[in-house]
């Protein structure tokens, strides 16, 4: 009953980041030496992802970033 949906980027894989990368990104964000937008651009990630990682880390620090991730 509606339009068929097709994926825009079928071959694209979801990017994963390891725990060390996330911890370092949050540390740099909290240093405040650069705006979050500039930091995200330099790291090659979205700005809102930095804030999500920060929230995850401060919410449950011992359980944050438990996934496998890619180096």
C-alpha distance (Angstrom), angle and dihedral (degrees) to the residues before:
residue distance angle dihedral
X1 . . .
X2 3.80 . .
X3 3.72 138.9 .
X4 3.75 121.2 -42.5
X5 3.75 111.7 -114.6
X6 3.76 121.7 -136.9
X7 3.76 127.3 -171.5
X8 3.76 114.9 -108.4
X9 3.82 97.0 -148.3
X10 3.78 106.4 22.9
X11 3.79 95.6 168.4
X12 3.79 95.1 47.9
X13 3.79 116.9 108.5
X14 3.77 126.1 -151.0
X15 3.78 112.2 -101.2
X16 3.80 117.0 -121.3
X17 3.78 128.8 -163.0
X18 3.78 127.7 -159.7
X19 3.80 125.3 -123.0
X20 3.81 94.8 -103.0
X21 3.80 92.2 54.1
X22 3.80 91.7 50.4
X23 3.80 93.8 47.1
X24 3.80 91.7 49.3
X25 3.81 91.7 47.4
X26 3.81 91.3 52.0
X27 3.81 90.9 46.3
X28 3.80 90.9 52.9
X29 3.80 90.6 47.1
X30 3.80 91.8 52.3
X31 3.81 92.9 48.0
X32 3.78 86.1 67.2
X33 3.79 95.5 -151.2
X34 3.82 91.7 127.8
X35 3.79 132.7 29.9
X36 3.80 114.1 -99.6
X37 3.81 91.8 -115.9
X38 3.81 92.4 55.4
X39 3.80 92.7 44.6
X40 3.80 91.5 50.1
X41 3.79 91.1 49.5
X42 3.81 91.5 51.4
X43 3.81 91.7 48.2
X44 3.79 92.8 45.6
X45 3.80 96.0 -121.1
X46 3.80 137.6 109.6
X47 3.80 118.4 -87.6
X48 3.80 93.6 -127.4
X49 3.82 89.1 55.2
X50 3.81 89.2 62.5
X51 3.79 90.5 54.4
X52 3.81 91.5 46.0
X53 3.80 91.1 52.8
X54 3.81 90.2 47.8
X55 3.80 90.8 51.5
X56 3.82 91.8 47.1
X57 3.78 91.9 49.4
X58 3.80 95.4 49.9
X59 3.80 94.1 40.2
X60 3.79 98.1 57.1
X61 3.78 108.2 -2.8
X62 3.80 95.7 177.8
X63 3.81 92.5 52.1
X64 3.80 99.2 37.4
X65 3.81 119.0 118.9
X66 3.78 98.3 5.2
X67 3.82 95.8 152.1
X68 3.79 127.3 105.8
X69 3.79 99.9 -108.6
X70 3.76 127.3 177.1
X71 3.79 125.1 -95.8
